[in-house]
Amino acid sequence: MAAQLAIEHNAHLIGTALTNLPPRLLALSGLDPSLPPMQAPLLELRRLADSALDAFDQRAAALGVLSFERRRLEEEMGLGMSLQARYCDLVVIGQHNAAHPLPGVRADFPEYVLLNSAKPVLLVPATASQAPTLGQRIVVGWNGSAPAGRAIASAIGLMQRARQVDVVVVDARAQGDLHGAMPGADLALYLARHDIRVNVRDIDSHAIPGRADPGRALLAAADEAGADLIVMGAYGRSRFREVLLGGATRTVLRSSTLPLWMMH
């Protein structure tokens, strides 16, 4: 998917592999005799990173990406990726797969990058097909929040190329005065000024069978629309509250089988 976007938008693609060992830990291991030496595991971690980057080079070239490079970093994965993201337009990462976790990758890696990169993140689901379409039919989750506004603004270029864009407002009446008299109408006008025509849907999560959940309602709407991408904000309220109470971000991150374009 990253290669596809790079080709379509004439973008530069960077493949990043991290050893998952912070530089400060490497420095301390050489200074403090009580700490185990890092040289042996570091060599193996570098070998694994280089092997992954070799595969990246081969894949990018085979797919026809015209401009790409590789970077191997000595850093913890979440922090390293978040820092690198600040010099890019978009971060492309994989969904956490609880059934097949990657060794050394923190379970909250996607959430950490979302909260700390300050850039839009494209989250690719573990079930993504080998030849996906991306951005032909887009569902936009709109709740009036600042993160949702940032995510939508960052995806304007993608939405201008789409064949269909649906703005889905879930439980508008429960969100106070964020939407005005006609939920989604102001956003539709904003997007129209960018030559993006949208359909607006106002749905009630209580109408979905089972416990009311805005995230499940958004996923159901995306499935009904035949979407190949969901654009939405991440953690409109504090992450701590979402962990305690549940929330759309948490549900979608765990359950989506569609790529997610998100921003905090």
Sequence and secondary structure as in RCSB ss.txt:
>XXXX:A:sequence
MAAQLAIEHNAHLIGTALTNLPPRLLALSGLDPSLPPMQAPLLELRRLADSALDAFDQRAAALGVLSFERRRLEE
EMGLGMSLQARYCDLVVIGQHNAAHPLPGVRADFPEYVLLNSAKPVLLVPATASQAPTLGQRIVVGWNGSAPAGR
AIASAIGLMQRARQVDVVVVDARAQGDLHGAMPGADLALYLARHDIRVNVRDIDSHAIPGRADPGRALLAAADEA
GADLIVMGAYGRSRFREVLLGGATRTVLRSSTLPLWMMH
>XXXX:A:secstr
 HHHHHHHTT  EEEEEE S  HHHHHHHHH TTS   HHHHHHHHHHHHHHHHHHHHHHHHHT SSEEEEEE S
 HHHHHHHHHTTSS EEEE   TTS  TT  TTHHHHHHHHS S EEEE TT  SS   SSEEEEEE S HHHHH
HHHHTHHHHHH SEEEEEEESGGGGTTSS SSTTHHHHHHHHTTT   EEEEE GGGSSSS  HHHHHHHHHHHH
T SEEEEES SS HHHHHHH  HHHHHHHH  S EEEE 
